Amino acid sequence: MANEALYQQRAERIEKAVRCEPVDLIPTLFMGQAFAPRWMGMTTAQYCTDPEGACAATLGTLERLGDVDGVNLWSVGYHTVNLSTQWLSKVLMPGKDLPDDALWQVVERETMTLEDYDAIAADGWQPFLESFLPKVVDMEMFQAHMGWLVNEYPHQLEKFKAAGYVPVVGGISTIPFEVLCGGRSMNSFFMDLYRDPARVKAALDAMVPAMVENAIAACALSGIPRAWLGGWRSASAMLAPKLWDEFVWPYYYDISMALIEKGITPVLHWDQDWTRDLARLKELPARTCILNPDGMTDIRKAKELLDGHMAIMGDLPAAILSVGTPDDVYAYIEALVRDVGPTGLILCPGCDGPIDSKPENFEAFVAASREFGRVS
């Protein structure tokens, strides 16, 4: 089958899974941002500073794995810049702060002040971000990153499509909670929620419009109508229900609805354990989002609660990829397909395939997904 026809077949398969419709084959996606360069013989330092090379490493990994439908999320632009803007924190870079083949590391400190909440509420998110970023990012690299996104990102996407692989995510965002938690540091931010909730909430509310606008713009630039909407410290396991109901869920709901109204599918990339609040996802319109847990959320409970309402993408745990065996992979995927599939399921590593994933385990993931995922 020619690559163009193969791409269309795979894209349709993914869209059917998102709409919880029957498929011939459960879609299988790659995700391994740090694994890809290591498997392709590229240093992590190059991966973080050579955006074209990073894309080539991901595409090369897809071709090496073979029969996968596409890629969930991969490094776009200068990877450490992306992380700094999501965490409002400095990121140690391989090749500069760390050995060439080390993994990047977020350095979380209390960089934001209490007064910064007021500045965000008064002036809006974008002006504050522009003034704050020099504290945590090399601005020369940041400008190079932004230029690359505008000029090169769409061209790189075409390479994946031309090879027959579907890039699932076109834009990256999160909720305000996650960004400010990184900038204030986790301990200080969680204390702020108790000591000064009105101040925090005013800042969170002021951030939403710009964050929505940026996500929509990224999807327009890429031409991919799906946006990664991440969460990690805002997970149900991290917060009391009262705090989660006030500072977390309203923002996921509002941002998701704003994206859905623009024809964009939110990909709820939720790390940590969200089991307690999975039922809240039924407040979102049916078959408009993807839940993408990382292996800690009870995925079978998610299937029970969301069956026919929302697609689930996951969730081969990182630990199995790094320290398990191919037999472990086969057993996990067989049980996952049996319990969560076949409709409304997209097979993918939970969160991300770690840097020390065993190649034979990724190969087993693809083989097992195709063996157990065939429906007709």
C-alpha positions as CSV (number, residue, x, y, z in Angstrom):
1,M,0.0,0.0,0.0
2,A,1.4,3.4,-0.9
3,N,2.3,5.7,2.0
4,E,-0.4,8.2,1.2
5,A,-3.1,5.5,1.3
6,L,-1.5,4.0,4.4
7,Y,-1.6,7.4,6.2
8,Q,-5.3,7.8,5.4
9,Q,-6.1,4.3,6.6
10,R,-4.2,4.9,9.9
11,A,-5.7,8.4,10.4
12,E,-9.2,7.0,9.9
13,R,-8.5,4.2,12.3
14,I,-7.4,6.7,15.0
15,E,-10.5,8.9,14.4
16,K,-12.8,5.9,14.7
17,A,-11.2,5.0,18.0
18,V,-11.6,8.5,19.3
19,R,-15.3,8.4,18.4
20,C,-15.6,5.0,20.1
21,E,-16.6,3.3,16.8
22,P,-15.6,-0.2,15.7
23,V,-12.2,-0.5,14.1
24,D,-10.5,-3.3,12.1
25,L,-7.4,-3.0,14.2
26,I,-6.8,-1.2,17.6
27,P,-4.5,1.8,16.8
28,T,-1.0,1.6,18.1
29,L,1.1,4.7,18.8
30,F,4.7,5.2,19.7
31,M,5.9,7.5,22.4
32,G,9.4,7.6,23.7
33,Q,10.9,11.1,23.6
34,A,14.3,10.1,25.2
35,F,14.3,6.5,24.0
36,A,14.2,7.5,20.3
37,P,17.5,9.3,20.1
38,R,19.3,6.7,22.2
39,W,18.0,3.9,20.0
40,M,19.0,5.8,16.9
41,G,22.5,6.5,18.1
42,M,22.0,10.2,18.8
43,T,23.1,11.8,22.1
44,T,20.5,13.5,24.3
45,A,22.5,16.7,24.0
46,Q,22.0,16.7,20.2
47,Y,18.3,15.8,20.6
48,C,17.8,18.9,22.8
49,T,19.6,21.3,20.5
50,D,19.0,20.0,17.0
51,P,15.2,20.1,16.3
52,E,15.5,18.6,12.8
53,G,17.7,15.8,14.1
54,A,15.2,15.1,16.9
55,C,12.4,14.8,14.4
56,A,14.6,12.5,12.3
57,A,15.3,10.3,15.3
58,T,11.6,9.9,16.1
59,L,10.8,9.2,12.5
60,G,13.7,6.7,12.3
61,T,12.4,5.0,15.4
62,L,8.9,4.6,13.8
63,E,10.4,3.1,10.7
64,R,12.5,0.8,12.7
65,L,9.5,-0.4,14.7
66,G,7.5,-0.7,11.6
67,D,3.8,-1.4,11.9
68,V,2.6,1.4,14.1
69,D,-0.1,3.9,13.2
70,G,1.6,7.0,14.4
71,V,3.2,8.9,17.3
72,N,1.5,10.4,20.3
73,L,3.9,13.2,21.3
74,W,7.5,13.9,20.5
75,S,10.1,16.7,20.9
76,V,9.1,19.7,18.9
77,G,11.7,22.5,18.7
78,Y,14.2,22.9,21.5
79,H,13.0,20.3,24.0
80,T,14.3,22.0,27.2
81,V,12.6,25.3,26.2
82,N,9.3,23.4,26.0
83,L,9.8,22.0,29.5
84,S,10.8,25.4,30.9
85,T,7.6,27.1,29.6
86,Q,5.5,24.3,31.1
87,W,7.2,24.3,34.5
88,L,8.4,27.9,34.8
89,S,11.7,26.3,35.9
90,K,15.3,26.1,34.6
91,V,16.1,22.8,32.9
92,L,19.6,21.4,33.1
93,M,20.7,20.5,29.6
94,P,22.7,17.5,28.5
95,G,26.0,18.6,26.9
96,K,26.0,21.8,28.9
97,D,25.0,21.2,32.5
98,L,25.1,17.4,32.3
99,P,26.9,14.7,30.4
100,D,26.1,14.4,26.7
101,D,23.8,11.4,27.1
102,A,22.2,12.2,30.4
103,L,18.5,12.9,30.7
104,W,17.5,16.6,31.0
105,Q,16.5,17.6,34.6
106,V,14.1,20.2,35.8
107,V,15.5,22.4,38.6
108,E,12.5,23.4,40.7
109,R,12.9,26.4,42.9
110,E,10.6,29.1,44.3
111,T,11.2,31.4,41.4
112,M,7.8,33.1,41.5
113,T,6.8,35.4,44.3
114,L,3.4,35.9,45.9
115,E,3.3,39.3,44.2
116,D,3.6,37.6,40.8
117,Y,0.0,36.3,41.3
118,D,-1.2,39.9,41.4
119,A,0.9,40.8,38.3
120,I,-0.7,38.0,36.3
121,A,-4.2,38.9,37.5
122,A,-3.6,42.6,36.6
123,D,-1.7,42.3,33.3
124,G,-2.6,38.9,31.9
125,W,-0.6,35.8,31.3
126,Q,1.3,36.6,28.2
127,P,2.9,39.9,29.4
128,F,3.9,38.2,32.7
129,L,5.4,35.2,30.9
130,E,7.5,37.4,28.6
131,S,8.9,39.2,31.6
132,F,9.5,36.0,33.6
133,L,11.1,33.7,31.1
134,P,14.6,35.2,31.2
135,K,14.8,33.9,34.7
136,V,14.6,30.3,33.6
137,V,15.4,30.2,29.9
138,D,18.3,31.1,27.6
139,M,16.4,33.7,25.6
140,E,18.6,33.3,22.5
141,M,17.5,29.6,22.5
142,F,13.9,30.6,23.2
143,Q,13.9,32.9,20.1
144,A,15.4,30.1,18.0
145,H,12.8,27.8,19.3
146,M,9.9,30.1,18.4
147,G,11.4,30.7,14.9
148,W,11.7,27.0,14.4
149,L,8.1,26.4,15.3
150,V,6.9,28.9,12.8
151,N,9.2,28.0,9.9
152,E,10.0,24.3,10.3
153,Y,7.4,22.5,12.4
154,P,4.8,22.1,9.6
155,H,7.5,20.8,7.2
156,Q,8.7,18.2,9.7
157,L,5.1,17.0,10.2
158,E,4.8,16.5,6.4
159,K,7.7,14.0,6.7
160,F,5.8,11.9,9.1
161,K,2.7,12.0,6.9
162,A,4.7,11.2,3.8
163,A,6.1,8.1,5.5
164,G,2.6,7.0,6.4
165,Y,2.6,7.8,10.2
166,V,0.0,9.9,11.9
167,P,1.2,12.6,14.3
168,V,-1.6,12.7,16.9
169,V,-0.9,15.9,18.8
170,G,-0.7,19.3,17.1
171,G,-0.4,21.6,20.1
172,I,0.7,21.4,23.7
173,S,-0.9,23.0,26.8
174,T,-1.9,22.3,30.4
175,I,-4.0,24.1,33.0
176,P,-2.7,27.1,34.9
177,F,-2.3,25.1,38.1
178,E,0.5,23.1,36.7
179,V,2.5,26.0,35.4
180,L,2.3,28.1,38.6
181,C,3.0,25.0,40.7
182,G,6.4,24.7,39.0
183,G,7.2,28.4,39.2
184,R,6.3,28.7,42.9
185,S,7.6,25.2,43.7
186,M,5.3,22.5,44.8
187,N,5.5,23.0,48.6
188,S,4.9,26.8,48.4
189,F,2.1,26.5,45.8
190,F,0.2,23.9,47.7
191,M,0.5,26.1,50.8
192,D,-0.8,29.1,48.8
193,L,-3.9,27.2,47.9
194,Y,-4.7,27.1,51.6
195,R,-3.4,30.4,52.8
196,D,-4.3,32.7,49.9
197,P,-6.8,30.9,47.7
198,A,-8.4,34.1,46.3
199,R,-5.1,35.5,45.1
200,V,-4.2,32.2,43.4
201,K,-7.6,31.9,41.8
202,A,-7.4,35.4,40.3
203,A,-4.1,34.5,38.6
204,L,-5.5,31.1,37.4
205,D,-8.5,32.8,35.9
206,A,-6.4,35.4,34.1
207,M,-4.2,32.8,32.5
208,V,-6.9,30.8,30.8
209,P,-7.6,33.0,27.7
210,A,-4.0,33.2,26.6
211,M,-3.4,29.4,27.2
212,V,-6.5,28.5,25.1
213,E,-5.4,31.0,22.4
214,N,-1.9,29.5,22.3
215,A,-3.2,25.9,22.0
216,I,-5.6,26.8,19.2
217,A,-2.8,28.7,17.4
218,A,-0.5,25.7,17.7
219,C,-3.1,23.3,16.2
220,A,-3.7,25.8,13.4
221,L,0.0,25.9,12.6
222,S,0.4,22.2,12.6
223,G,-2.9,21.4,10.9
224,I,-3.6,18.7,13.5
225,P,-6.9,19.3,15.4
226,R,-5.8,17.6,18.6
227,A,-4.1,19.3,21.6
228,W,-2.1,17.6,24.5
229,L,-3.6,18.9,27.7
230,G,-1.3,17.7,30.4
231,G,-1.6,17.1,34.1
232,W,0.6,15.7,36.8
233,R,0.5,17.5,40.2
234,S,-3.2,18.4,39.8
235,A,-4.0,14.7,39.9
236,S,-6.8,13.5,42.2
237,A,-4.2,11.6,44.4
238,M,-2.4,14.8,45.1
239,L,-5.2,17.0,46.3
240,A,-8.2,17.0,48.6
241,P,-11.5,17.0,46.7
242,K,-12.4,20.5,47.8
243,L,-9.1,21.9,46.3
244,W,-9.5,19.7,43.2
245,D,-13.0,20.9,42.6
246,E,-12.0,24.6,42.9
247,F,-8.5,24.8,41.3
248,V,-8.3,21.9,38.9
249,W,-11.5,20.6,37.3
250,P,-13.1,23.9,36.3
251,Y,-9.9,24.7,34.3
252,Y,-9.8,21.3,32.6
253,Y,-13.5,21.7,31.8
254,D,-13.3,25.3,30.5
255,I,-10.1,24.7,28.4
256,S,-11.4,21.5,27.0
257,M,-14.7,23.0,26.0
258,A,-13.0,26.0,24.4
259,L,-10.9,23.6,22.3
260,I,-13.9,21.4,21.5
261,E,-15.8,24.4,20.2
262,K,-13.0,25.0,17.8
263,G,-13.1,21.4,16.5
264,I,-10.0,20.4,18.5
265,T,-9.8,17.1,20.4
266,P,-8.2,17.5,23.9
267,V,-5.8,14.7,24.7
268,L,-5.9,14.5,28.5
269,H,-2.4,13.3,29.2
270,W,-2.9,12.7,32.9
271,D,0.1,11.4,34.9
272,Q,-0.3,10.1,38.5
273,D,-3.6,8.7,39.8
274,W,-6.9,10.3,38.7
275,T,-9.2,7.4,39.6
276,R,-11.2,9.2,42.2
277,D,-12.5,11.8,39.8
278,L,-12.8,9.9,36.5
279,A,-16.6,10.2,36.6
280,R,-16.3,14.0,36.2
281,L,-15.1,13.3,32.6
282,K,-18.7,12.5,31.7
283,E,-19.4,16.2,32.0
284,L,-17.6,16.7,28.8
285,P,-19.4,16.0,25.5
286,A,-19.3,12.4,24.4
287,R,-16.6,11.2,22.0
288,T,-14.8,14.6,21.9
289,C,-11.7,13.8,24.1
290,I,-9.0,11.2,24.7
291,L,-8.0,10.1,28.2
292,N,-4.3,9.3,28.2
293,P,-3.3,7.9,31.6
294,D,0.2,6.8,32.6
295,G,-0.3,3.5,34.3
296,M,-1.2,4.8,37.8
297,T,-4.9,5.6,37.1
298,D,-7.1,2.5,37.2
299,I,-7.7,2.1,33.5
300,R,-10.3,-0.6,34.0
301,K,-12.3,1.7,36.1
302,A,-11.9,4.3,33.4
303,K,-13.3,1.8,30.9
304,E,-16.2,1.0,33.2
305,L,-17.2,4.7,33.7
306,L,-16.4,6.0,30.3
307,D,-17.3,3.2,28.0
308,G,-18.7,4.7,24.8
309,H,-18.2,8.2,26.1
310,M,-14.5,8.8,25.8
311,A,-11.6,7.1,24.1
312,I,-8.7,5.8,26.3
313,M,-5.1,5.9,25.1
314,G,-2.6,3.8,27.1
315,D,-1.1,2.6,29.1
316,L,1.9,0.2,29.0
317,P,3.8,1.3,32.1
318,A,7.3,2.7,31.9
319,A,8.6,0.1,34.4
320,I,7.7,-2.7,32.1
321,L,9.4,-1.1,29.1
322,S,12.6,-0.5,31.1
323,V,13.0,-3.5,33.4
324,G,10.4,-6.0,32.2
325,T,10.7,-8.6,29.5
326,P,8.9,-9.1,26.1
327,D,6.8,-11.8,27.9
328,D,5.7,-9.1,30.4
329,V,4.8,-6.8,27.5
330,Y,2.8,-9.5,25.8
331,A,0.9,-10.3,28.9
332,Y,0.1,-6.7,29.7
333,I,-1.2,-5.9,26.2
334,E,-3.3,-9.0,26.0
335,A,-5.0,-8.2,29.2
336,L,-5.4,-4.5,28.3
337,V,-7.1,-5.4,25.0
338,R,-9.3,-7.9,26.7
339,D,-10.4,-5.6,29.5
340,V,-10.4,-2.1,27.9
341,G,-10.8,-2.8,24.1
342,P,-11.6,-3.2,21.4
343,T,-13.6,0.0,20.8
344,G,-12.5,3.3,22.2
345,L,-8.9,2.1,22.8
346,I,-5.6,3.4,21.5
347,L,-2.6,1.4,22.5
348,C,0.4,3.5,23.6
349,P,3.0,3.6,26.4
350,G,1.7,5.1,29.6
351,C,3.0,8.7,29.6
352,D,6.3,8.1,27.8
353,G,8.7,5.3,27.0
354,P,11.7,6.0,29.3
355,I,15.2,6.6,28.2
356,D,16.3,3.2,29.4
357,S,13.5,1.2,27.7
358,K,14.7,-2.0,26.2
359,P,14.4,-2.1,22.4
360,E,13.2,-5.6,22.5
361,N,10.3,-4.5,24.8
362,F,9.3,-1.7,22.4
363,E,9.4,-4.3,19.6
364,A,7.3,-6.6,21.7
365,F,4.8,-3.8,22.3
366,V,4.2,-3.3,18.6
367,A,4.0,-7.1,17.9
368,A,1.6,-7.8,20.8
369,S,-0.5,-4.8,19.9
370,R,-0.9,-6.0,16.3
371,E,-1.5,-9.6,17.4
372,F,-4.1,-8.9,20.1
373,G,-5.5,-5.7,18.6
374,R,-6.8,-7.2,15.4
375,V,-10.6,-7.0,15.5
376,S,-11.6,-8.2,12.0
